[in-house]
Structure formats: C-alpha cells, structure tokens
Amino acid sequence: MGYSHRIVIAEGNFLLLDEDPWRRFEEVFDTAIILKASLEVCLAGLMERHRRTGKDEEAAQHQVQVVDIPNVHLILADSREAEFTVEKEDPRNIRRITRWGKAFAG
C-alpha cells in the first residue's frame, strides 16, 4: 500500500542554507518559512530548549557557545529568502508574520 501526503512539514536550521547539499531542498518544497529573532531571544530559546532536554547549565552553555552561535551566524549570513518570515518577540511569542516582506499578521 502506497502513501500519499499533500502536506509535509520539515524543520531545520540548514534547510534554507544556500550551499550544497542544502540548496537542493528548494526543489522539493513549495513554501519556506524562516524564524527570525534577536540574538538575545535566540540564546534564551536555545538555553530553554537545552534545559528541557536535561542538560545542566554548564552543558547548555557549552552547546550554545560552541555549536549554536556559530550555526546562527552561518544561517544568517548565507540563507535563501523565505516566502514567510516569522519574527519572534521572545522565545515563545510571535511579534509579526510577513509574506515576501508585506505584513501578513501581527
């Protein structure tokens, strides 16, 4: 029995990265959404996520400093434009959603 899906949602920081092999995702998906926030909001959200998964404060800080922050800078510097941009106000709240730069909500 085969399966057919009309909607597939994929999440990942590198899916809009404009370098191989990541740029191949542009051919697969019809719509792209990027989440944007200030560095402070990103760091707060990352720390919250690492704590939720059981990391202690030192391990969470290490993960953020050694892995997450360099990845944030890479993604911000070399990602393709997304159709939708979701701007976060804080780790849990959305400030605004835009579609191709025009306010969509918020």
Sequence and secondary structure as in RCSB ss.txt:
>XXXX:A:sequence
MGYSHRIVIAEGNFLLLDEDPWRRFEEVFDTAIILKASLEVCLAGLMERHRRTGKDEEAAQHQVQVVDIPNVHLI
LADSREAEFTVEKEDPRNIRRITRWGKAFAG
>XXXX:A:secstr
     S      TTTTBSSTTGGGHHHH S  EEEE  HHHHHHHHHHHHHHTT  HHHHHHHIIIIIHHHHHHH
HHSB   SEEEEEEETTEEEEEEETTEEEE 
